[in-house]
Amino acid sequence: MIEKGKLFVISGPSGAGKSTVVFKAMEGRKDVCFSTSVTTRKPRPGEMDGREYFFVDLDRFKEMVENDELLEHAEYVANSYGTPRAYVEEKLAEGMNVILDIEVQGARQVNEKKPDAVKIFIIPPSIEELERRLKGRGTDTPRAIEARLIRARQEYREANFYDYIIINDDAERAAKELAAIMLAEHCRAADKMDYLK
Amino acid sequence: MIEKGKLFVISGPSGAGKSTVVFKAMEGRKDVCFSTSVTTRKPRPGEMDGREYFFVDLDRFKEMVENDELLEHAEYVANSYGTPRAYVEEKLAEGMNVILDIEVQGARQVNEKKPDAVKIFIIPPSIEELERRLKGRGTDTPRAIEARLIRARQEYREANFYDYIIINDDAERAAKELAAIMLAEHCRAADKMDYLK
């Protein structure tokens, strides 16, 4: 009997170091994967359908939305993106833990359809530290940084929607916490009832 | 600011290997301790008040029960035992994670008074395996083993009261799961709200 995987929804402000933490937590593990998104954007050279994205046209995308084939979807810069439910379900059935790295809005959509998803919010130690990190990256204009900070404060107001909050003051430690959450969630009593027969 | 410790209530049938798992999970850690019980039994040679137990007379014990100074209490072989609330609260305030190794009955009492306690049930992979282990120990008569198995089955019916179930098929792995649960529980969103200001 393969134990089913679990769905982990991860959000957090840009600059919190989400990807670093998630990749560190996934290191050397074969039971964790990212979900592959569906998008209407054209593939770039080197991108492969089903690897970077599932590439679909706008009609098919609309159909997927109508048929409830997406766990969440959103538009960015004139292109649509979404999380294909069938793909996620398939991975979970194979025993894979599936990670969705999405914004609060998307996390809420997923939660509607998969209430047993584990919701994790990754944040920097403080907003001041977030500002320092964003300035340190040197990739954003002061105005863009200001916009990111405003957005972070908005997201923080929704943090109580999440099950767990990881403070990323040290990526190594944060990754350990994420791995611990994944392991602990597999010990939930509700999932172990078969052993009590 | 010291982060408050958490209270972990651990139960499971005799022969599940609870102590081994708990001691392995505590190895090398200074942030986890067992609670010290209050008892009316007389100290044995070498036992020290406040170390093995807090030794009290029956009057004082009754007073503790009446004054709601115990998180749970029970009687075994004509002696009374209980978990002193003040001691547990003090350790938690110091940032210690406190472990209570108690039976289902006691776990329910604790839960009434400390609903935020994390409840963990440790079990062997199967009742058949439990029987093998109890026979293998060679310390119980066949009748005593039968009684333990009946009791285990009774306890199993209350397993859905627990937050987590750890299957102890491998003490090393089970200890990792216990440690992961302890770490994950410290990432609960409700405990991190101070970081969102």
Interface residues (C-beta under 8 A of the other chain):
Chain A: F121 I123 P125 S126 Y156 A159 N160 Y162 D163 Y164 I165 I166 I167 K176 E177 A179 A180 I181 L183 A184 E185 H186 C187 R188 A189 A190 K192 M193 Y195 L196
Chain B: F121 I123 P125 S126 Y156 A159 N160 Y162 D163 Y164 I165 I166 I167 K176 E177 A179 A180 I181 L183 A184 E185 H186 C187 R188 A189 A190 K192 M193 Y195 L196
